[in-house]
């Protein structure tokens, strides 16, 4: 099965966050990016969906 890759802006849309936030997640090691021949960051859809699920899970947890 072929992997689907998303640009920074597409990943941001899926996550409901800004493109800058997505870049910070890459720098922090939460998301792995590959670079296209043209230097564009691409994120595996599977990885983006996993991070989205983690965010939803952590949003549902109480901090009290």
Secondary structure as a PSIPRED ss2 file (coil, helix, strand):
# PSIPRED VFORMAT (PSIPRED V4.0)

   1 X C   1.000  0.000  0.000
   2 X C   1.000  0.000  0.000
   3 X C   1.000  0.000  0.000
   4 X C   1.000  0.000  0.000
   5 X E   0.000  0.000  1.000
   6 X E   0.000  0.000  1.000
   7 X C   1.000  0.000  0.000
   8 X H   0.000  1.000  0.000
   9 X H   0.000  1.000  0.000
  10 X H   0.000  1.000  0.000
  11 X H   0.000  1.000  0.000
  12 X H   0.000  1.000  0.000
  13 X H   0.000  1.000  0.000
  14 X H   0.000  1.000  0.000
  15 X H   0.000  1.000  0.000
  16 X C   1.000  0.000  0.000
  17 X C   1.000  0.000  0.000
  18 X C   1.000  0.000  0.000
  19 X H   0.000  1.000  0.000
  20 X H   0.000  1.000  0.000
  21 X H   0.000  1.000  0.000
  22 X H   0.000  1.000  0.000
  23 X H   0.000  1.000  0.000
  24 X H   0.000  1.000  0.000
  25 X H   0.000  1.000  0.000
  26 X H   0.000  1.000  0.000
  27 X H   0.000  1.000  0.000
  28 X C   1.000  0.000  0.000
  29 X C   1.000  0.000  0.000
  30 X C   1.000  0.000  0.000
  31 X C   1.000  0.000  0.000
  32 X C   1.000  0.000  0.000
  33 X E   0.000  0.000  1.000
  34 X E   0.000  0.000  1.000
  35 X E   0.000  0.000  1.000
  36 X C   1.000  0.000  0.000
  37 X C   1.000  0.000  0.000
  38 X C   1.000  0.000  0.000
  39 X C   1.000  0.000  0.000
  40 X C   1.000  0.000  0.000
  41 X E   0.000  0.000  1.000
  42 X E   0.000  0.000  1.000
  43 X E   0.000  0.000  1.000
  44 X E   0.000  0.000  1.000
  45 X H   0.000  1.000  0.000
  46 X H   0.000  1.000  0.000
  47 X H   0.000  1.000  0.000
  48 X H   0.000  1.000  0.000
  49 X H   0.000  1.000  0.000
  50 X H   0.000  1.000  0.000
  51 X H   0.000  1.000  0.000
  52 X H   0.000  1.000  0.000
  53 X H   0.000  1.000  0.000
  54 X H   0.000  1.000  0.000
  55 X H   0.000  1.000  0.000
  56 X H   0.000  1.000  0.000
  57 X H   0.000  1.000  0.000
  58 X H   0.000  1.000  0.000
  59 X H   0.000  1.000  0.000
  60 X C   1.000  0.000  0.000
  61 X C   1.000  0.000  0.000
  62 X C   1.000  0.000  0.000
  63 X C   1.000  0.000  0.000
  64 X C   1.000  0.000  0.000
